[in-house]
């Protein structure tokens, strides 16, 4: 069963993250962070002056946020922002996009062109105060997530229709070159954000296809869930036992007629999953 968890239509909803008893998510294009309680009450909005796109838990009371110019510490109570380190601040073409904490206490963040310029994007890792570029020449970075044992990273270039897997060492640094995990290019399907569940299955929101699809650790398709929005952007597990699955979506680029046919476009959806399926706890960035 699929329901609308929060009907605050975002131009580009992204980066959902469950924090204690609240869901956080971004509208990248309108430069906002939303968060609300688990029962869809007490909705709050934080307005930024630039594009923000991803968040992570930290070992402090603050969250880590990624924007088009930096990584930041964010205090949810006071809404205070403190810069941690610059992120392509000298490149006005790009902004941050998908990101997630890894299992070793680091944070991976992808960038992309604000107009999806070809090969303008990169993937970085922030670890122990250092920001290191891991890969360049990507167009639309997405699907950053990590196997439960922390030894495999996943990412996608949405423009190519491919999800990759990358072996990691014990400290969370990549070893060798990534390989293709799932290739959707021949189907014309665009993999967007992704998250890992407790079995190590990867759940992929597929932009333009109205689909949320889970893949086994060997890359074989497991479940296909059809959504009432054409542009799902990223899934996130939440709830006290991580048995709730939320999916952000977007309305940007849809015609007036498409929006009439798709009234939930830009909303946060909730997918009811069969028990005992549930998520795996998010990584925690060590600041």
N, C-alpha and C positions, 0 to 999 in steps of 0.2 A: 504494500500500500504506500502511496506517495501523497504527502500533504504539504501545504505551504506553512513553513515554520515562521517566517517573518516576511511580510509583504511591504518592503521598503525598496521599490524598484531601483536597482543600481544600473548605471550605465555600463560599468564593468565590475561586477562583484568578484572578489578574489580573496585568496589567503585566509580561509577560515581556520580558526584555532580555538579549541576548548580550553578554558582557563578556570579551574575550580568548578564553579557552577554557572559559568557564563560562556556564551559563544561570541567571539570577536571575528570581524571580517571587514574587508576594505571595499570601497568604491574607488578604484584607482583613478579613473578619469575625473571624478568630481572631488578628488583629494580628501576623502573622508575615511574615518575609522568608525565602525558601528560596534556596539556590544550590547547584549541583553541577557536577561536571566533565562534559566532553562525552561521556564514556562512562557517564554516570549513576552515577559513583562519588563518594566524598568529599562526601556531602550534608551541608550545614550549615544550621542554623536560627537566626534572630535573632528574639527575642521582643520586641515593643514594648509600650508602655503605652497606645497609641492606634492608630487605624486609619491604616495606610500603604497606598498604592495604586499608585504609579508611580515609575519611576527613569529616569535619563538619564546618559550619559557626560559627563564634563567635561574641561576642559583641564588638570586636576590629577590626582593619583592617587585623588582622592575621586570618589564618585558623588553626584549630586543625587537626593534622595528627596522625595516629596510625602506629607504626612500631613493629617489633618483640621484641624490648627492652624497648619501652617507648611511652608516648604520648608527642607530640611536638607542639609548636607554630611555624607556618610557615608564613613568610612574602612573599606574591606572587610577590612583586615588586623586592625585593633584594634577594629572595630565601634563606634568613637566617633562620636557624633552632635553636630553643631554647627549651631545654628539660623542660617538665612540671613535669612528674612523671614517675618512672620506671614501666614497664609492663612485668612481668615474665623475667626480664633481667638475672636472675640467672638460667634460664631453657633453655639450647641450643636446646632442642627438639622442642620447640614450636615457633610459630610466630603469629602475629595478622592476623585476617581475616576480617569478615564483621563487620561494625559498623555504628552507626548513632546517631545524636543528638535527645534527647527526647524533649517533649513540655515544660518541667519545667526547662530547662537550663542545663541539664546533658548530658552526652555522654556515650552510651553503646558500648562496644567493645568485640568481641569474639576472642578467641584464638583457635589454633588447632595445631596438630603435623605437622611438615614440611613434613612428609611422611604419614600423615593422621593416625598416631598411634591411636589405639582405646582408647577412653575416656581420651585423653590427653588435651582436650580443656575445656575452661571455658568461662563464660560471666561475665564481670565487668561493673560497672558504675562509671564514674568519675563525681563527683558533689561537688561543693564548695571546691575544692582543695583536696578532698579525693578520692582514688580509692578503691572501695569495691567489693569483689567477690560476685556475686549473685547466681551463679550455676556452679557446677563442673561436671566432668565425661561425657562431651560431646565429640563427635569425630570431626565433621565438623560443626562449628557454622556458621549460615547464617540467612538471612531473617529478620534481626533486623529492625523493623519499629514500628510506633506508630499511634494509632487511632487519628483522628483530635482533640478529646477532651482531649487527653493525659492520659486517664485512662485505656488504654489497650496497652500492649506491645506484639509484636509478635517476635518469633524467630524460627529457624529450626535447627534440627540436620540432615544434608543432608544424612548422612550415614544411618539413620533410616527411611528416607522418610516421615518425619512428620514435620508439622508446628504447633507450640504451641501458645496459647494466655495466657496472664498473667495479672491479674487485678493489677492496680497501685493505690496508695493513692495520695492525693493532691500534695505531694512533689515528686512524681514519683518513689517511692520505691515499690517493689512488695508486694502484700498481698497474703498470702496463697501459694498454689502450682499452677503451670501452668496446663492447660488442653489442650487436642488435639483440634486444630482448623481445620486442614485438614490432613487426613491420606492417603498418596499415596503409602504406603509400599506394598500393595497387587498388585499394578500396576507396581511395579519396577521403579517408577519415583522418581527422586532425586531433591527436591526443593532447589534452590540456593538462590540468593539474591532476595529481595522483596522491594516494595515501596507502600505507601498508596496514593490513589487519593482523590479528593475533596468530594466524596461520602462516603469515608471510606472503599472503596473496596481495597483489597490487590492484587497487581500485582506480580506474582511469575515467575521468570526465572527458567526453569526446565532443569537442566544439563543432557546431554545425550539424551534428548527427543525432541530437536528442538522446544520447546514450550514456549510461554509466556501466562500465564493464570491469569485471574482476578477472585477473589472470593468475594462474598457478605459478609457483616459483620457477617452473620450467618454461614459462611463457605461453602455455596452452590456455585458451579462453575457457572461463569457468561459468560465470553468470553474466547475462545481459539484461539490464533494467532500462526500459524505455521511459523517458521523462517528458513532462508536458512543456518543456522549454527546449528550444533548438540550440542554445548556446550555454550549456553547462560548463562551468569553468574549473571548479576544484571541490573535492570531497573532504570531509573531516569527520572523524569519530568523536562522540561526546557523550554526556550523561555520566552518572556516577560510576557505572561499570563499563563505559565506552561501548554500549550496545545501540546507541543512536547514531545514525549516519546522516550528516547534513551535506548539502550541495549548493554552492553559490552559482549564480548565473548572471547573464548580461543581456541588456537590451540595445546596446550600441550597434548601429548599423542596420537595425531592422526597420522596414518600412512601416508606415501607418497601418496598412492592411495586415502585415505580419503581426504587429502588436495587437490588433483586434483579435486575431486568431490565437494569440499567445499571451493572454492577460497576465500570466505569472512570470513573464520574462523579466529578469533582473532580481527576482525574489530569491530568498534562501528556502530551499526545499528540504524536507525530511523524508528519508526512505526507511520504512519499517522493515527490519531484517529478521530472518528466522533465527531463533535461538539455536545453538549457543554462539552464533557468529558475533564477534565484537572486535573492536580496534585494539591496537597495541599502543602503550603509552608513548607520548612524544618525547623526543630527546630534550635535554636541558643544557643550555649554553652556559659554560663556566666563565663568568666574568671576573 
